[in-house]
Amino acid sequence: MANLSFILGVIGNVISILLFASPIKTFWGVIKKKSTGDYKGEPYITTLLSTSLWTLYGIINPDGLLVMTVNGAGAILQLIYVILFLVYAPKDAKVKAAKLVCVVNVGVLGTVTAVTLFAVHKNTRLTFVGILCTALTIGMYASPLSAMSTVVKTKSVEYMPFLLSLFLFLNAGVWSAYAVLVKDIYIGVPNAVGLFLGSAQLILYVIYKNKPVSTNPSEAIEEEEEEEEGGSAHPARRGIEMNSSLGNV
C-alpha cells in the first residue's frame, strides 16, 4: 500500500506540475505584448495562496513530502505569474492586484502561518490547516462552472478545452485515490469534488463536441480578433483556463 500510494503521489506530482505550467503560454504572450490585456490576476493570486497553504500542510504533516513538493513547485510558478502580472498589467489593474497580493498572500498567509505555528496546539495544527486547504480547494475546483454553463447554453465546447478538462479530471482522480490509500480526508474531500466536476465536464464534451456553434459567426470572428489583438478571452474560457492553475491536491 505504501509503495502504491507513493507511485500515485509521484504521478499526481507530474500531472499537477503540468497543470501549474499550463499558463506559461499565456504569460509568454503577455511578455511579448508587454500587456496583460483583459486577463485577471485574481486566479493566480488565490492559487498562490492555495499552493502556499498546501505546502504548509505538507511541511507539518509527517507523511506530507509529496504534497509539499508539488505545491512548493506550484507556489513558485504562481509567484512568477503574479510578478509578471504586476509588471505588465495596466495601472488600475496593477494597483488592484498589488493590494490583493498584500491582503491575501501577505496578510492572510502570514496570519495563518503565525497562528498555526504559535497559537494552535501541535496536535491540532494539521486539522486547522487541512480544513482551510479543503475549503479553498473546493471553491477553486468550482471555478469552471461558468464554462460548463456556457457549453450548455451555446451547445458548443469551444470554451472548454478537452485536454485541460481531461487533465483536471485525471489530477483529481489520482489525488483522490492517493487520499484513500493514505487515509487523508483533507486531500480526499476536495479532490472527490474535483473528480465529480471533471467527470461532468467530460460528459458535456462528449454530448456537445459535434454540435455546431450556436453563436453568431460574426460575433465569433470579432471575439477571436479581440483575443489576438488585445490578449483578452471569453469569460468562460478564462474561467477554465485560469482553473488550469489548480494543480494542487
N, C-alpha and C positions, 0 to 999 in steps of 0.2 A: 504493500500500500504506500509505504514511504517513497519507494522508487517511482511508482506510478504518479504520485502527487508531484514529485519533483519534475518528472518529464512533462506533465501537464503545465506546471508552473513555467518551465522554460519555453514551451510552445506559446503559452499566454504572453510571456515577455516579448517574444518575437512579433506576434500579431499586434500587441498593444503598441510597440515601438513603431511598427509600420503605420499604424493609425496616427500616432503622435507626429510622425514625419510627413503625413499627407498634406498639411498646409504649406509645406516648403515651396511647392509650385506657385501657390497664391502669393507668397511673400517674395518669391523671385520676380514675379510680375510687378509687385509693389516697388521693389528696389529699382527695376528698370524704368518704371514710370515716375519714380520718386513721389508717389502719391498712393494713399490707401483707397482713394475713390470713395465709394459709399459703404465699404466694409466697416463692420463694427468691431470695437476692441473688447467689448464685454465678454464674449465667449472665451477668449484667450486668457483674460484676467481671472475669470471664475474657474477655468480649468487649471490655471496656475495654483489657485487656492486649493482646489481638489487634489491635485497631484502632490502638493506640499503636505497636506493633511494625511494623505495615504502614505507618504514617505515617513512621516512622524509615526503613523500607526505601525509601519513595518519595523521602525527602529525600536519601539517599545515592546514589540511582540517577539518573544524568544524564537518563534518559528517564522518570522516575517521577512527573511532575507530576500525572497523572490518578489515580494510586494514592495520592499524598499528599493530594489534595483530598478524595476520597471518604472516606478513612479518617480524615482530620483532622476532617471533619464528623461522622463516626460516633463518634469518640472524645469529641467534645464532648457529643453526645447521651447516650452511655453514662455519661459523668461525671455528667450531670444525673440520670439514672436511679439511679445509685449513691448520689448525695447524697440524693435523695428517699427511697430505701430506708432509708438510715441515719437519716433524720429520723422516718419513720413506722413503722419495724419495732418489734416488741416488744423488750423489753430484752435478753433472751437472744440473739435473732436479731441485734439491733443490735451487740452486743458481738462475736459470732462474725464478722459481716460486716466490722466495723471491723478486726479482727485480720487477716482475709483481705486486705482492701484494703492494709494495711500491708505484708504479706508479698508479695502479687502485684503491686499497682500501684505500690508504692513500692520495695520490696526487689528484686524480680525485674526490673522495668522499669528501675530505676535502675542495677542491676548490668549488665544487657545493654547499656544505652546507654553506660555508662562503659567497659566492655570494648570495645565497638565503636569508640568514638572514640579511646581512649587505649592499648589493648593489642593490638588486631588491626591488621595491616598494611592500609594503604589499599586494596591490590589484592584483599584477601580479605574486606573488610567486607561487601560485597553478598552473598557466598556465606554468610557466618556468619549474618547477619540473615535471609536468604532461607530457609535451612534451618529456622530456628526458626519463622518465619511459616508455612511449609508444614506442619510437624508439628502446630502448634497449630490451624491451619485445618482440616486433615483430621479431627482429633479433634472439632472443633465441628460439622463437617458430618455427623458420625455421630450427633449427639445425637437426631435424630428416629427412630432405630431402635426406641426403646421404643414410639413412637406407631405405627410400622408393625407391630410385633409385636402391639399391641393390636387393630389393624384386622383382622389375620388371625385372632386368637383370637375376637373378638366378631362378625366378619363385618360390621362396620359402620364407616363413615368418620366417625362422629360426632366423634371426637377428632383428626381430621386434616383441617383446613380446606382446601378445594380451592384458593382464591385464594392462600393462603400457600404451599402446595406448588408452585403454578404459578409464582409469582414467584421462589421459591428455585431452581426449575429454570431459568427464564429468566436469572436472575442468574448462575448457574454457567455456562450456555451462552454468554452474551455475553462473560464474562471468559475463558472457555476459548478462544473464537475470537480475542479480543484477544491472549491469550498466544501463540497460534500465529503471529499476524502480527508481533508484536514479538520473538518467539523468547525468551520469558521462562519458563523451566521452573518457577520458584518460584511463579508465578501459575498456570501451566498445570496442574501436578500436582494441587493441592488442588481446583481447580475441575472437573477431569475427574472426580474422585471425587464431588464435589457434583452434577455432571451425571448421573452414573450413579444416585446415590441419589435425586435428584429425579425421574428417569425411573421408578424403581421405585415411588415414592410415587404418581405419576400413574397408573401401571398398576394399582396396588392400588385407587385411587379408581374407575377405570373398572370393575374387577371387582366391587367391593363397594358401589358407590354406591346401587344399588337393593335391596340386601339389607336385610331387617328387622333392627332392633337385637336382638341376642341376649341382652342383659342383662335382668334382671327389671325390669318397668316401675316398680314401687315404688322400686327402688333408683335408677333413673334420675331419678325425681322428687325423691327425697331428695338426690341428688347436686346436682341443679340448685338446690334450695333452699339447700344449703350454700354453693354458689358465690355466690348472690345475697346471702346474709346475712353470710357470713364472708370473702368475697373469695378463697376457695380455688378450686381447679380439679383435675380429674382429673389424676394424674401424667403420663399420656400426652399430654394436651392441653397441660399445662405444658411438656412436653418440646419439642413442635413450636412452641408459641407463643414460648418463650424462644429457640428457634433462629431466630426472625424477626430477632433482633438480629444474626444472621450475615449482614450485607450486605457485609462486607469481601471483597476479592479473594483 
